Amino acid sequence: MSRKPDLRVGMIGTGFMGKAHAFGFAAAPKVFDLGQDVVLDMVADVTEEAAAKAARAYGFERATTDWREIVADPAIDIVSITAPNALHKEMSLAAIAAGKHVYCEKPLAPLAVDAAEMTAEAEAAGVKTQVGFNYLCNPMLALAREMIAAGELGEILGYRGIHAEDYMADPASPFTFRHDPEGGGALADLGSHALATAEYLVGPISEVMGDCVTMIGTRSGRRVEVDDVGRAFLRFENGASGSIEGNWISTGRKMQHDFEVYGTKGALCFTQERLNELHHFDAGLPVGRQGFRRIEAGPANPPYGQFIAAAGHQIGFNDLKTIEVAGYIRAISGAEPEPFNFRAGLRIQTLVETIQASSRERFWRAI
Ligand SMILES: NC(=O)c1ccc[n+]([C@@H]2O[C@H](COP(=O)([O-])OP(=O)(O)OC[C@H]3O[C@@H](n4cnc5c(N)ncnc54)[C@H](O)[C@@H]3O)[C@@H](O)[C@H]2O)c1
């Protein structure tokens, strides 16, 4: 296969997700045969120290304190945005206007109206986009989706999803960008992942009934207006009913991105805390032999085998990001559709806002 020119990446933000993006871009061309290399070109952060440190640590050729330099540089093909949510719109629109492909972290924008503008601009410009819903890249989620679509669970009756962590459980933890009254909150931050997984597995949600609550009303002396817990009852287009929860005050929970799916012929359950396992209950087995069976990830569950040749050795969170990046690079080269583009990110933001509106009104709402 003839190799395509290198893709040059500019990354904005060097925190938690900045590191994960840098890891994904560095690993994807090594783990997958993409026919194309990636060059970590320029990285931006607010201080010279942070930008230079990230450039050294992650292998970027250049560092800057002005993200607009990345956007304006004709050498750069992809702009990767891992800055706080309130900056996603301005950075994405500037990058799109400069003809760059844009990989933006979730939530795509604090408000759906802004996510809609970003989506429209990206589609009009014909650039490829990606939003960071990395949990969907797990081979065990692909297997679950395949089993559901093949009818192995029969008719889907019920769904339960949750994304719970505890990084805001301490009332003394500070006010951050995640508390931004415009678009912050646990539902947008974590519930968005639970919603993406629910639709990935069961299909479109048609109606929601939300309950969003603030449990810790003041942080760093500032009033908190956003939810610490966002829950929703769901009705799916296919007739299934269910629920999701986004929760950042779940003391003791570090990564509970979990789901359970119940059908007339069987059930599935999964926890991200053991992300290489999927549990399947087959209701067709004789009573007395029934029970949840643990399916362990291995090379038969693509793309696990790209990472490790043997089952049971396990992939991790950064590998999910590598899978996400590989899918995005294939989309940029035209080999495949974008795995989770801005339009898909807009859909999740619309679900989040409809749940929030339903909670305020205390009524069911159609999507
Ligand atoms: N997909 C996931 O699983 C996942 C996980 C965590 C965070 N996120 C998302 O990633 C984004 C960042 O979250 P994080 O946890 O990495 O936050 P963080 O605070 O660790 O990192 C944010 C970085 O952006 C930098 N920054 C702020 N303003 C900037 C500017 N004007 N120019 C350049 N850099 C700037 C900060 O200095 C910091 O380095 C958020 O949108 C968040 O929702 C996604």
The ligand as a MOL file (V3000), in Angstrom:
LIG
                    3D

  0  0  0     0  0            999 V3000
M  V30 BEGIN CTAB
M  V30 COUNTS 44 48 0 0 0
M  V30 BEGIN ATOM
M  V30 1 N -13.4110 11.6370 26.9810 0
M  V30 2 C -13.1400 11.4990 28.2600 0
M  V30 3 O -13.1640 10.4020 28.8040 0
M  V30 4 C -12.7780 12.7370 29.0480 0
M  V30 5 C -12.1850 12.6160 30.3150 0
M  V30 6 C -11.8020 13.7900 30.9830 0
M  V30 7 C -12.0250 15.0430 30.4080 0
M  V30 8 N -12.6460 15.1110 29.1900 0 CHG=1
M  V30 9 C -12.8820 16.4260 28.5690 0
M  V30 10 O -11.6140 16.9920 28.2100 0
M  V30 11 C -11.6450 18.4120 28.3690 0
M  V30 12 C -10.5130 18.8050 29.2980 0
M  V30 13 O -10.6560 18.1480 30.5160 0
M  V30 14 P -9.3700 17.7460 31.4070 0
M  V30 15 O -9.8690 16.8270 32.4610 0
M  V30 16 O -8.2660 17.3230 30.5220 0 CHG=-1
M  V30 17 O -9.0590 19.1740 32.0540 0
M  V30 18 P -7.6500 19.6840 32.5920 0
M  V30 19 O -7.9650 20.8320 33.4710 0
M  V30 20 O -6.8460 18.5280 33.1290 0
M  V30 21 O -6.9190 20.1920 31.2720 0
M  V30 22 C -7.3350 21.3380 30.5610 0
M  V30 23 C -6.0990 21.9500 29.9490 0
M  V30 24 O -6.4750 23.0360 29.0840 0
M  V30 25 C -5.5620 24.1100 29.3220 0
M  V30 26 N -6.1440 25.3790 28.8740 0
M  V30 27 C -7.0880 26.1500 29.4740 0
M  V30 28 N -7.3110 27.2560 28.7510 0
M  V30 29 C -6.4960 27.1940 27.6720 0
M  V30 30 C -6.2340 28.0570 26.5740 0
M  V30 31 N -6.8820 29.2230 26.4250 0
M  V30 32 N -5.3160 27.7000 25.6640 0
M  V30 33 C -4.6430 26.5230 25.8000 0
M  V30 34 N -4.8310 25.6590 26.8230 0
M  V30 35 C -5.7500 25.9920 27.7500 0
M  V30 36 C -5.3200 24.0330 30.8310 0
M  V30 37 O -4.2140 24.7940 31.2450 0
M  V30 38 C -5.1330 22.5190 30.9900 0
M  V30 39 O -3.8220 22.1160 30.6500 0
M  V30 40 C -13.0400 18.7470 28.9160 0
M  V30 41 O -13.8400 19.1730 27.8550 0
M  V30 42 C -13.5400 17.4360 29.5050 0
M  V30 43 O -14.9450 17.3160 29.4780 0
M  V30 44 C -12.9880 13.9940 28.5000 0
M  V30 END ATOM
M  V30 BEGIN BOND
M  V30 1 1 1 2
M  V30 2 2 2 3
M  V30 3 1 2 4
M  V30 4 1 4 5
M  V30 5 2 4 44
M  V30 6 2 5 6
M  V30 7 1 6 7
M  V30 8 2 7 8
M  V30 9 1 8 9
M  V30 10 1 8 44
M  V30 11 1 9 10
M  V30 12 1 9 42
M  V30 13 1 10 11
M  V30 14 1 11 12
M  V30 15 1 11 40
M  V30 16 1 12 13
M  V30 17 1 13 14
M  V30 18 2 14 15
M  V30 19 1 14 16
M  V30 20 1 14 17
M  V30 21 1 17 18
M  V30 22 2 18 19
M  V30 23 1 18 20
M  V30 24 1 18 21
M  V30 25 1 21 22
M  V30 26 1 22 23
M  V30 27 1 23 24
M  V30 28 1 23 38
M  V30 29 1 24 25
M  V30 30 1 25 26
M  V30 31 1 25 36
M  V30 32 1 26 27
M  V30 33 1 26 35
M  V30 34 2 27 28
M  V30 35 1 28 29
M  V30 36 1 29 30
M  V30 37 2 29 35
M  V30 38 1 30 31
M  V30 39 2 30 32
M  V30 40 1 32 33
M  V30 41 2 33 34
M  V30 42 1 34 35
M  V30 43 1 36 37
M  V30 44 1 36 38
M  V30 45 1 38 39
M  V30 46 1 40 41
M  V30 47 1 40 42
M  V30 48 1 42 43
M  V30 END BOND
M  V30 END CTAB
M  END
